[in-house]
Amino acid sequence: MAEKKGEGFQSGAGLIRYFDEEEITGPALDPKLVIYIGIAIAVVVELAKLFWPI
């Protein structure tokens, strides 16, 4: 059989095309902002424990 160059193997061709076209649909957040938000929530929780003990 003659092999056609440039096509690659057929079983992986669809996957390669699929993963090459990634779309970012969510909001882009800076990783530092996520850390700061987590720290702020932890501080609020600890302050809530001090002011409203159970």
N, C-alpha and C positions, 0 to 999 in steps of 0.2 A: 504494500500500500504506500502511496505517496503521502508524505507528511507536509502539511501546509504550515509555513513559518508565519509567525506573527499572531496566530490565533490562540496559542497556548492550549492547555487541555480543557475540554468542555465542562467537566464537572465542577471546576473551580471558577470558571469565568463569571458566572452569575454572582457568586459570593464576593469576588474581588470588585466587581462593579458596584455592588450594594454597599460595601464598607468604604469605598472611596468617596461616596457622597453622604457624608455625615451632616446632619442639620442640627444646629443648636437652637432649641426652641425655648429653653428656660432662661431665666435671667442670669447674666454673668456677674458673679460676686467675687470680690477679691478674697483670697483665702484668709488674709489678716482680719478682714471684717467679720468673717465667720467665727474666728477665735475670740475677737473682742465681744461679739454678741453672746457667745457662750459664757465668757467671764462675767459680763454684766448680768446675765440671768442667774448665775451662781451667787453673785453678791446680793441680788434682790431676794433670792430664796433664803440666804443666811440672815439677812436683815428681817425678813418676815418671821423667821423662827425666834428672833430676839424680841420682837414687838408683840407677837401673838403666840406665846407658848401654849402647848396643848398638854 
